[in-house]
Amino acid sequence: GPGFFSGTVAKLVEMFRVASSAIRAADPSAVIVAPSVTQLWPNGTGRAYMRSMYTTSDGAGGTMGDWVDIASVHLYTLTLARIGEGQAMIKAVRDIMLDVGVSSKPLWNTEHTIISPAFPGATTEQRASAVKKLLICPAASSAGGVDASFIYAPDSATCGLSADDVAAYNAMAASISGGITDVRVAPD
């Protein structure tokens, strides 16, 4: 759709190499984050796309893995029934990273939240359960899952979160031991 890359994987990887080369030339200490992949649930297209990104030629004898410092995904589930699938998606991504030779690189979940038309009308118990499951993504960092997780619009009704939901999320996040990186990203 509008605002998303719609070219071939080969073109994406080539553009990424060119951009990464320019960035490294300007600042050798820059940290380069890979394009994010979403739709990582079992029947989604994200897993195959991610594998393809890291195995397609960059047009200069390498692959995207040669230019990436941090792998990146968006761990959206889109339905309340599937919100607990975050851990399984993280495992699938880590397996892909191992297969394509980038398993030593950090993995960032650069965007996630609750995007479900059913969420605003859910019961208090369903909402509390969903908000708790939303924390699986950042909490997984202490168990080898993601190294940082960026929650999108947590303080906005844009994604259906009420003030009570945000308060519950904040309280649960504060209670997790081992430390989580929970970066809050406001919508454009």
BADREN-933416 format. One line per field, with one value per residue: residue in three letters; x, y, z of N, C-alpha, C in turn. Coordinates in nm, 3 decimals. Atoms other than C-alpha are relative to their C-alpha. Layout:
% residues N
residuo = [ALA,...]
n_u = [X,...]
n_v = [Y,...]
n_w = [Z,...]
ca_u = [X,...]
ca_v = [Y,...]
ca_w = [Z,...]
c_u = [X,...]
c_v = [Y,...]
c_w = [Z,...]
END
This chain:
% residues 188
residuo = [GLY,PRO,GLY,PHE,PHE,SER,GLY,THR,VAL,ALA,LYS,LEU,VAL,GLU,MET,PHE,ARG,VAL,ALA,SER,SER,ALA,ILE,ARG,ALA,ALA,ASP,PRO,SER,ALA,VAL,ILE,VAL,ALA,PRO,SER,VAL,THR,GLN,LEU,TRP,PRO,ASN,GLY,THR,GLY,ARG,ALA,TYR,MET,ARG,SER,MET,TYR,THR,THR,SER,ASP,GLY,ALA,GLY,GLY,THR,MET,GLY,ASP,TRP,VAL,ASP,ILE,ALA,SER,VAL,HIS,LEU,TYR,THR,LEU,THR,LEU,ALA,ARG,ILE,GLY,GLU,GLY,GLN,ALA,MET,ILE,LYS,ALA,VAL,ARG,ASP,ILE,MET,LEU,ASP,VAL,GLY,VAL,SER,SER,LYS,PRO,LEU,TRP,ASN,THR,GLU,HIS,THR,ILE,ILE,SER,PRO,ALA,PHE,PRO,GLY,ALA,THR,THR,GLU,GLN,ARG,ALA,SER,ALA,VAL,LYS,LYS,LEU,LEU,ILE,CYS,PRO,ALA,ALA,SER,SER,ALA,GLY,GLY,VAL,ASP,ALA,SER,PHE,ILE,TYR,ALA,PRO,ASP,SER,ALA,THR,CYS,GLY,LEU,SER,ALA,ASP,ASP,VAL,ALA,ALA,TYR,ASN,ALA,MET,ALA,ALA,SER,ILE,SER,GLY,GLY,ILE,THR,ASP,VAL,ARG,VAL,ALA,PRO,ASP]
n_u = [0.080,-0.074,-0.093,-0.075,-0.080,0.074,-0.088,-0.047,-0.094,-0.133,-0.015,-0.009,-0.131,-0.097,0.015,-0.049,-0.146,-0.043,0.024,-0.090,-0.135,-0.006,0.006,-0.129,-0.101,0.018,-0.018,-0.032,0.055,0.147,0.064,0.095,0.112,0.060,0.144,0.084,0.090,0.117,0.078,-0.087,0.077,-0.029,0.043,-0.030,-0.106,-0.120,-0.113,-0.065,-0.057,-0.122,-0.101,-0.038,-0.080,-0.136,-0.068,-0.005,-0.122,0.006,-0.048,-0.144,-0.064,0.037,0.143,0.038,-0.066,-0.131,0.017,0.090,-0.049,0.113,0.116,0.118,0.132,0.118,0.072,0.145,0.082,0.123,0.126,-0.013,-0.021,-0.137,-0.097,-0.098,-0.092,-0.126,-0.116,-0.019,-0.053,-0.139,-0.078,-0.009,-0.094,-0.134,-0.038,-0.037,-0.127,-0.104,-0.012,-0.058,-0.131,-0.002,0.049,-0.079,0.042,0.118,0.131,0.090,0.141,0.005,0.136,0.110,0.105,0.123,0.080,0.110,0.130,0.076,-0.057,0.076,0.123,-0.028,0.029,-0.112,-0.090,-0.068,-0.094,-0.113,-0.077,-0.068,-0.107,-0.105,-0.066,-0.076,-0.130,-0.085,-0.104,-0.116,-0.048,-0.076,-0.141,-0.078,-0.004,-0.061,0.094,-0.036,-0.091,0.072,0.135,0.053,0.146,0.053,0.116,0.062,0.081,0.092,0.117,-0.022,-0.012,0.104,-0.037,0.061,-0.088,-0.014,-0.089,-0.136,-0.040,-0.026,-0.124,-0.111,-0.017,-0.057,-0.137,-0.083,-0.014,-0.082,-0.139,-0.096,-0.010,0.043,-0.011,0.134,-0.008,0.132,-0.003,0.127,0.038,-0.035]
n_v = [-0.118,-0.127,-0.010,0.123,0.037,0.094,0.056,0.137,0.022,-0.031,-0.146,-0.041,0.037,-0.088,-0.135,0.005,0.000,-0.134,-0.090,0.037,-0.043,-0.146,-0.028,0.039,-0.094,-0.126,0.025,0.142,0.056,0.004,0.130,0.012,0.089,0.058,-0.025,0.085,0.097,0.029,0.118,0.111,0.114,0.118,-0.006,-0.132,-0.005,-0.060,0.092,0.024,-0.126,-0.024,0.094,-0.048,-0.123,0.030,0.094,-0.058,-0.074,-0.145,-0.056,-0.024,0.120,0.028,0.004,-0.101,0.030,-0.066,-0.144,-0.018,0.013,0.043,0.053,-0.074,0.054,-0.060,0.117,-0.019,0.120,-0.052,0.041,0.030,0.143,0.036,-0.089,0.078,0.068,-0.073,0.084,0.093,-0.079,-0.030,0.123,0.021,-0.098,0.040,0.115,-0.054,-0.070,0.104,0.060,-0.092,-0.046,-0.127,0.026,-0.071,-0.141,-0.026,-0.003,-0.101,-0.004,-0.145,-0.053,0.089,-0.050,0.074,-0.054,0.093,-0.066,0.053,-0.040,-0.100,0.055,0.120,-0.009,-0.042,0.115,0.020,-0.110,0.021,0.112,-0.043,-0.092,0.082,0.074,-0.098,-0.012,0.115,-0.043,-0.057,0.085,0.111,-0.036,0.061,0.144,0.024,-0.025,-0.123,-0.081,-0.124,0.004,-0.135,0.005,-0.109,-0.076,0.060,-0.096,-0.057,0.080,0.044,0.146,0.057,0.010,-0.100,-0.044,0.114,0.096,-0.054,0.011,0.143,0.033,-0.061,0.071,0.132,-0.019,-0.035,0.115,0.104,-0.006,0.030,-0.117,0.004,-0.124,-0.026,-0.132,-0.041,-0.070,-0.067,0.004,-0.120]
n_w = [0.000,-0.004,-0.112,-0.016,0.115,0.083,0.102,-0.019,-0.110,0.054,0.001,-0.140,-0.053,0.068,-0.058,-0.138,0.009,0.040,-0.114,-0.109,0.039,-0.017,-0.143,-0.060,0.049,-0.074,-0.143,-0.016,-0.125,0.008,-0.018,0.110,-0.030,0.121,0.020,-0.085,0.063,-0.081,0.040,-0.037,-0.050,0.084,0.140,0.054,0.101,-0.057,-0.020,0.130,0.045,-0.079,0.049,0.132,-0.017,-0.046,0.089,0.135,0.028,-0.012,0.126,-0.008,-0.052,-0.138,-0.032,-0.098,-0.126,-0.003,-0.022,-0.115,-0.136,-0.083,0.071,-0.043,0.031,-0.065,-0.051,-0.007,0.014,0.061,-0.063,-0.143,-0.018,0.037,-0.061,-0.074,0.090,0.008,-0.027,0.112,0.112,-0.032,0.023,0.145,0.051,-0.045,0.083,0.130,-0.017,-0.008,0.133,0.099,-0.046,-0.073,-0.136,-0.100,-0.001,-0.082,0.065,-0.054,0.039,0.017,-0.011,-0.033,-0.087,0.022,0.110,0.016,-0.007,-0.114,-0.129,-0.074,-0.054,-0.080,-0.144,-0.084,-0.015,0.129,0.019,-0.091,0.053,0.122,-0.038,-0.061,0.108,0.076,-0.067,0.033,0.094,-0.067,-0.110,0.055,0.015,-0.106,0.026,0.130,0.108,0.068,-0.081,-0.028,0.054,0.012,0.004,0.081,-0.047,-0.119,-0.073,0.098,0.036,0.138,0.000,-0.084,-0.140,-0.087,-0.108,-0.091,0.063,-0.009,-0.140,-0.026,0.071,-0.074,-0.127,0.027,0.049,-0.115,-0.089,0.063,-0.044,0.106,0.084,0.139,0.073,0.049,0.060,0.044,0.127,0.028,0.141,0.078]
ca_u = [0.000,0.098,0.401,0.533,0.806,0.652,0.956,1.137,1.343,1.651,1.593,1.537,1.861,2.055,1.913,1.995,2.357,2.392,2.236,2.440,2.762,2.685,2.597,2.914,3.123,2.977,2.989,3.174,3.025,2.663,2.435,2.231,1.891,1.744,1.407,1.134,0.931,0.578,0.310,0.527,0.243,0.251,0.049,0.176,0.419,0.676,0.887,0.954,1.014,1.267,1.453,1.457,1.588,1.889,1.968,1.917,2.231,2.305,2.433,2.795,2.871,2.713,2.375,2.181,2.339,2.671,2.526,2.299,2.394,2.048,1.773,1.426,1.068,0.720,0.549,0.187,-0.077,-0.385,-0.644,-0.711,-0.717,-0.362,-0.197,-0.021,0.171,0.457,0.692,0.635,0.698,1.020,1.138,1.060,1.254,1.550,1.549,1.558,1.841,2.040,1.971,2.082,2.391,2.287,2.208,2.485,2.317,2.065,1.695,1.470,1.093,1.069,0.691,0.405,0.079,-0.274,-0.441,-0.772,-1.116,-1.247,-1.023,-1.222,-1.534,-1.361,-1.447,-1.228,-1.084,-1.008,-0.844,-0.630,-0.525,-0.438,-0.237,-0.047,0.026,0.143,0.424,0.550,0.741,0.954,0.972,1.111,1.438,1.546,1.487,1.684,1.394,1.420,1.683,1.457,1.088,0.923,0.554,0.358,0.116,0.069,-0.089,-0.331,-0.680,-0.547,-0.473,-0.768,-0.586,-0.782,-0.623,-0.692,-0.517,-0.212,-0.206,-0.229,0.049,0.273,0.212,0.286,0.597,0.729,0.679,0.887,1.226,1.539,1.475,1.305,1.365,1.024,1.058,0.743,0.684,0.415,0.217,0.310]
ca_v = [0.000,0.367,0.428,0.073,-0.057,-0.238,-0.329,-0.660,-0.810,-0.780,-0.404,-0.363,-0.544,-0.344,-0.014,-0.122,-0.193,0.145,0.331,0.136,0.206,0.579,0.578,0.389,0.626,0.926,0.767,0.436,0.399,0.426,0.139,0.013,-0.144,-0.377,-0.311,-0.446,-0.750,-0.816,-1.083,-1.336,-1.565,-1.921,-1.853,-1.496,-1.388,-1.236,-1.543,-1.619,-1.251,-1.220,-1.529,-1.389,-1.049,-1.211,-1.458,-1.240,-1.091,-0.729,-0.680,-0.664,-1.021,-1.009,-1.016,-0.788,-0.966,-0.807,-0.459,-0.508,-0.441,-0.512,-0.737,-0.587,-0.714,-0.583,-0.839,-0.760,-1.028,-0.827,-1.024,-1.066,-1.443,-1.441,-1.185,-1.457,-1.571,-1.325,-1.583,-1.830,-1.554,-1.456,-1.819,-1.848,-1.528,-1.645,-1.974,-1.779,-1.561,-1.875,-2.026,-1.712,-1.641,-1.335,-1.500,-1.310,-0.977,-0.816,-0.845,-0.547,-0.553,-0.205,-0.177,-0.353,-0.274,-0.403,-0.345,-0.520,-0.392,-0.611,-0.458,-0.143,-0.354,-0.632,-0.709,-0.580,-0.931,-0.968,-0.627,-0.704,-1.036,-0.874,-0.594,-0.852,-1.057,-0.741,-0.732,-1.072,-0.896,-0.666,-0.912,-1.179,-0.984,-1.128,-1.480,-1.445,-1.318,-0.957,-0.714,-0.410,-0.363,-0.044,-0.011,0.203,0.465,0.322,0.640,0.685,0.570,0.525,0.165,0.120,0.155,0.331,0.521,0.215,-0.011,0.216,0.225,-0.156,-0.189,0.053,-0.129,-0.470,-0.341,-0.197,-0.530,-0.735,-0.818,-0.847,-0.521,-0.459,-0.200,-0.054,0.240,0.436,0.554,0.811,0.794,1.035]
ca_w = [0.000,0.003,0.220,0.187,-0.041,-0.336,-0.547,-0.573,-0.293,-0.519,-0.557,-0.181,-0.100,-0.361,-0.230,0.124,0.025,-0.146,0.149,0.405,0.211,0.211,0.579,0.676,0.458,0.640,0.985,1.031,1.381,1.261,1.358,1.064,1.126,0.863,0.702,0.926,0.832,0.955,0.902,1.086,1.198,1.053,0.736,0.687,0.417,0.652,0.725,0.358,0.285,0.569,0.452,0.098,0.214,0.376,0.096,-0.213,-0.372,-0.293,-0.650,-0.535,-0.426,-0.082,0.088,0.319,0.615,0.519,0.574,0.876,1.236,1.377,1.240,1.261,1.274,1.356,1.580,1.502,1.544,1.438,1.632,2.002,1.961,1.821,2.048,2.248,1.940,1.996,2.145,1.859,1.604,1.781,1.776,1.403,1.334,1.545,1.349,1.021,1.152,1.235,0.892,0.704,0.913,1.112,1.446,1.624,1.547,1.782,1.697,1.746,1.741,1.593,1.615,1.786,1.956,1.968,1.631,1.649,1.563,1.845,2.112,2.194,2.253,2.448,2.809,3.091,3.135,2.762,2.755,3.061,2.911,2.577,2.739,2.943,2.631,2.456,2.711,2.588,2.312,2.527,2.817,2.588,2.565,2.898,2.759,2.437,2.231,2.118,2.235,2.218,2.158,2.038,2.123,1.879,2.009,2.359,2.487,2.200,2.119,1.763,1.852,2.082,2.413,2.684,2.973,3.192,2.939,2.935,3.315,3.328,3.069,3.261,3.591,3.439,3.260,3.585,3.761,3.514,3.659,3.448,3.274,2.943,2.680,2.609,2.372,2.302,1.949,1.878,1.553,1.274]
c_u = [0.085,0.090,0.083,0.078,-0.074,0.085,0.039,0.094,0.141,0.025,0.013,0.141,0.108,-0.006,0.055,0.153,0.052,-0.016,0.096,0.143,0.016,0.000,0.133,0.113,-0.006,0.028,0.025,-0.057,-0.153,-0.050,-0.113,-0.102,-0.063,-0.144,-0.080,-0.091,-0.116,-0.072,0.080,-0.074,0.016,-0.044,0.022,0.116,0.135,0.121,0.075,0.066,0.130,0.114,0.054,0.087,0.146,0.076,0.012,0.129,-0.023,0.049,0.149,0.072,-0.031,-0.150,-0.030,0.070,0.137,-0.010,-0.080,0.075,-0.108,-0.112,-0.125,-0.129,-0.107,-0.086,-0.148,-0.070,-0.136,-0.132,0.024,0.031,0.146,0.106,0.107,0.104,0.137,0.122,0.028,0.055,0.147,0.087,0.017,0.101,0.143,0.049,0.044,0.136,0.116,0.026,0.073,0.130,0.006,-0.044,0.079,-0.041,-0.121,-0.127,-0.086,-0.139,-0.032,-0.140,-0.096,-0.100,-0.121,-0.076,-0.109,-0.131,-0.083,0.048,-0.082,-0.128,0.020,-0.036,0.125,0.102,0.077,0.105,0.122,0.089,0.081,0.115,0.116,0.077,0.082,0.140,0.092,0.114,0.118,0.055,0.086,0.148,0.085,0.009,0.055,-0.090,0.038,0.086,-0.058,-0.136,-0.058,-0.151,-0.051,-0.126,-0.065,-0.093,-0.106,-0.117,0.010,0.002,-0.097,0.034,-0.065,0.103,0.021,0.094,0.146,0.051,0.033,0.131,0.121,0.028,0.063,0.144,0.095,0.026,0.088,0.144,0.091,0.012,-0.048,0.027,-0.134,-0.002,-0.136,0.008,-0.137,-0.032,0.039,-0.116]
c_v = [0.125,0.005,-0.124,-0.030,-0.105,-0.058,-0.143,-0.009,0.036,0.151,0.053,-0.026,0.087,0.141,0.004,0.003,0.139,0.099,-0.030,0.043,0.151,0.037,-0.032,0.093,0.131,-0.016,-0.148,-0.064,-0.009,-0.144,-0.008,-0.109,-0.046,0.049,-0.098,-0.089,-0.025,-0.121,-0.128,-0.119,-0.116,0.008,0.137,-0.007,0.046,-0.091,-0.024,0.128,0.029,-0.089,0.049,0.126,-0.032,-0.096,0.051,0.082,0.150,0.071,0.025,-0.119,-0.034,-0.013,0.110,-0.022,0.064,0.146,0.033,-0.012,-0.057,-0.050,0.064,-0.066,0.088,-0.118,0.029,-0.134,0.030,-0.049,-0.029,-0.147,-0.040,0.079,-0.074,-0.069,0.068,-0.088,-0.096,0.074,0.033,-0.123,-0.025,0.096,-0.037,-0.121,0.046,0.069,-0.098,-0.059,0.091,0.066,0.133,-0.018,0.072,0.147,0.017,-0.003,0.102,-0.020,0.150,0.060,-0.111,0.074,-0.091,0.070,-0.104,0.075,-0.045,0.057,0.107,-0.053,-0.123,0.024,0.045,-0.113,-0.025,0.109,-0.020,-0.113,0.042,0.094,-0.077,-0.076,0.093,0.016,-0.118,0.045,0.066,-0.088,-0.114,0.032,-0.065,-0.152,-0.031,0.027,0.122,0.083,0.137,-0.010,0.140,-0.010,0.126,0.058,-0.057,0.093,0.064,-0.094,-0.049,-0.152,-0.063,-0.013,0.113,0.044,-0.114,-0.106,0.045,-0.011,-0.145,-0.043,0.053,-0.073,-0.138,0.011,0.029,-0.120,-0.111,0.016,-0.035,0.113,-0.024,0.135,0.022,0.144,0.037,0.088,0.061,-0.009,0.130,0.097]
c_w = [0.000,0.124,0.024,-0.127,-0.081,-0.113,0.031,0.120,-0.048,0.001,0.143,0.054,-0.065,0.057,0.142,0.001,-0.033,0.116,0.115,-0.029,0.023,0.147,0.067,-0.046,0.079,0.148,0.023,0.127,-0.001,0.017,-0.102,0.031,-0.132,-0.018,0.084,-0.084,0.097,-0.059,0.026,0.059,-0.099,-0.146,-0.063,-0.098,0.055,0.014,-0.130,-0.049,0.075,-0.049,-0.136,0.009,0.031,-0.091,-0.142,-0.015,0.016,-0.126,-0.002,0.065,0.144,0.015,0.101,0.134,0.014,0.041,0.126,0.132,0.091,-0.091,0.059,-0.047,0.064,0.044,0.023,-0.015,-0.061,0.058,0.147,0.023,-0.024,0.076,0.080,-0.087,-0.011,0.020,-0.116,-0.122,0.023,-0.024,-0.149,-0.062,0.040,-0.081,-0.139,0.010,0.008,-0.138,-0.100,0.048,0.071,0.147,0.109,0.012,0.093,-0.086,0.072,-0.055,-0.010,-0.002,0.036,0.087,-0.021,-0.113,-0.025,0.008,0.120,0.133,0.072,0.063,0.088,0.147,0.074,0.013,-0.130,-0.024,0.089,-0.049,-0.123,0.033,0.063,-0.108,-0.088,0.059,-0.029,-0.089,0.070,0.111,-0.051,-0.013,0.108,-0.016,-0.139,-0.118,-0.081,0.095,0.033,-0.067,0.005,-0.012,-0.070,0.065,0.126,0.076,-0.089,-0.026,-0.144,-0.009,0.098,0.147,0.079,0.105,0.101,-0.057,0.012,0.143,0.036,-0.065,0.077,0.131,-0.023,-0.048,0.116,0.090,-0.057,0.045,-0.116,-0.099,-0.142,-0.062,-0.066,-0.050,-0.056,-0.122,-0.026,-0.148,-0.069,-0.003]
END
